[in-house]
Amino acid sequence: MPDQPPIDRETSTDAIAVKDLTFAWQSGEVVLDHCTLSVPKGEFWMLLGTNGSGKSTLLKLLAGLLEPQSGEMHIASPAGFVFQNPDHQLVMPTVGADVAFGLVSENLSYVWTQIRVQEALTAVGLEHLQRRPIYALSGGQKQRVAIAGAIARHAEVLLLDEPTALLDGDSQNDLVVAVQKLVKEKSLTALWVTHRLNELDYADGAFLLQNGKVVDRGDPIRLKHALSET
C-alpha cells in the first residue's frame, strides 16, 4: 500500500487530524498502534472502546500532555481539556476566579477579563454562580466550570475524557446536551470519550478504538446498535 500523504495543516477542513500515531509506555506496552482519525471542524464526535483501548491516551496526546513516538497530529488551537474528575483541574476557590485563572497568560485588563468570564459562564448556564465556592457545586456544575474555562480562552476544540463518569443520570444528560449546544452555537469542535452508548444520540459521529487502532467510524446510531448487540 502506498504511503498516505502527510497532514496538510494549511488546507485541512478538520479540527483534529491524527495519522499513524504510535505511543508506548517505557515498559514497552503499546497503547496506540498507527492510529488514524479525523474530526471535521464544528462537529461533535465521540470515542468509544473498552478500558485499555487507548482512548484517554489519545486525548492526552492531542492535549500535549504526552508525546508520541511516531506519527502526525494536528489540532486547532487553542484546545481545552476536560478531565473525568473536575476536582483534578479546578484550582481556585470560586467559580469566577477559576475561569479567570486560565486568562492570566493573556494579560487582559480586569474589565476584559470579567467580560470573558461572564460570557463563558453564560454559555454554560452558570452566569448566576460566579461567586459560588467551588466546593459548593455539584459534579455537573464543576464540569461546566471546567468547560467555561476553555470557552473563556476562546478554545476551538474541546477534548472531554469521560466527563460524565462521576455524574448521576440527570447530570450526565444535562452535560452532553450542553456540549452539543456549544458545538452548534459557537462552532466548536468536540471529541468526547465515553462508555455510555446513550450519549451517542447527541453526536455527529463516533470512532471505535480497539487495541490502539480505530476499527470502525461514522454514524453514531449505527455504532450504537452494533455495540448494543455484542
C-alpha positions, 0 to 999 in steps of 0.5 A: 500500500502506498504511503498516505500523504502527510497532514496538510495543516494549511488546507485541512477542513478538520479540527483534529487530524491524527495519522499513524500515531504510535505511543508506548509506555517505557515498559514497552506496552503499546497503547496506540498502534498507527492510529488514524482519525479525523474530526471535521471542524464544528462537529461533535464526535465521540470515542468509544472502546473498552478500558485499555483501548487507548482512548484517554491516551489519545486525548492526552496526546492531542492535549500535549500532555504526552508525546508520541513516538511516531506519527502526525497530529494536528489540532486547532488551537487553542484546545481545552481539556476536560478531565473525568474528575473536575476536582483534578483541574479546578484550582481556585476557590470560586467559580469566577476566579477559576475561569479567570485563572486560565486568562492570566497568560493573556494579560487582559485588563480586569474589565476584559477579563470579567467580560470573558468570564461572564460570557463563558459562564453564560454559555454554560448556564452558570452566569448566576454562580460566579461567586459560588465556592467551588466546593459548593457545586455539584459534579455537573456544575464543576464540569461546566466550570471546567468547560467555561474555562476553555470557552473563556480562552476562546478554545476551538476544540474541546477534548472531554475524557469521560466527563460524565463518569462521576455524574448521576443520570440527570447530570450526565444528560444535562452535560452532553446536551450542553456540549452539543449546544456549544458545538452548534452555537459557537462552532466548536469542535468536540471529541468526547470519550465515553462508555455510555452508548446513550450519549451517542444520540447527541453526536455527529459521529463516533470512532471505535478504538480497539487495541490502539487502532480505530476499527470502525467510524461514522454514524453514531446510531449505527455504532450504537446498535452494533455495540448494543448487540455484542 
